[in-house]
């Protein structure tokens, strides 16, 4: 068992990483439950596998569980579903002192956290992430949101969870594609500021993707520690430090937008291709070597992840992809900062990027 603190003034909380924790959830959650009941929000896929074990353990401890099952998929992060969820909570008599539990991947975590932030002007929620991507990224740090016509995650707010419970064993039922997509976010932490961890990924990706328990636990723990440290330094992206976590996302969100946020290219896959593009663009600008860029691309390809426009099956022009980028949340005064790399493990925020040059680069990329 590993307990990782997120040290935030007034908003701090702990993240527990423990194999088998879901089957002992009541033991870990009871101190956070005031009304002897919880509201569990999940989706159809996760409900079929993990809702019953969670409910059973909580109810054995005298905690009543009121559950709501939503459709699985990115389309659930919408105004319509947010309205449905909050109406359901109000119909069930949810109070500000109640706890919402997000049992699922990033979609459920984002939606539930946003609903918790606005319901009766705010109530508490707990994250129990069931995908690798959610365990190492979206469940930590308090970013909650829904999507809009203009783009991904543009409607939302920072709302830190009360507690995060991570059980690596739930990944045993995760589809291979979703496991690989989550692995992209693991690799990201090595590329940001931890070259030795990237080397560990190169040496151990086969074990991790083969669901070796030790490899999974190590990767999850190291990733969560890395993100918790950055979030503690810059909770709301005010200093720029937290923006490092967006490596690959500016390119990646443009690819997601071009594919309609569909299952053609899921988030982690888009981030993988985005990281490869970011390093190749860094090499174009002279920040890193082509050797480093090729190394990043090679590792992502070996992991079975998209690592280029072609492998992501995106055929759009550079100008069109740049138009998608104009909706990026980091846009300030008409300028879009980019996460680039001086080397593997040395990512930085560049605020002098010419979008016409980005479009030209993408037209030449394969």
Secondary structure, 3 states (H helix, E strand, C coil): CEEEEECCCCCCEEEEECCCHHHHHHHHHHHHCCCCEEEEEEEHHHHHHHHHHHHHHHHHCCCEEEEEEECCCHHHCCHHHHHHHHHHHHHCCCCCCCEEEEEECHHHHHHHHHHHHHHHHCCEEEEEECCHHHHHHHCCCCEEEEEECCEEEEEEEECCCCEEEECHHHHHHCCHHHHHHHHHHHHHHHHHHCHHHHHHHHHHHHHHHCCCHHHHHHHHHHHHHHHHHHHHHCCCCCCCCHHHHHCCHHHHHHHHHHCCCCCCCCHHHHHHHHHHHHHHHHHHCCCCCHHHHHHHHHHHHHCCCCCCCCCCCCCCCHHHHHHHHCCCCCCECCECCEEEEEECCEEEEECCCCHHHHHHHHHHCC
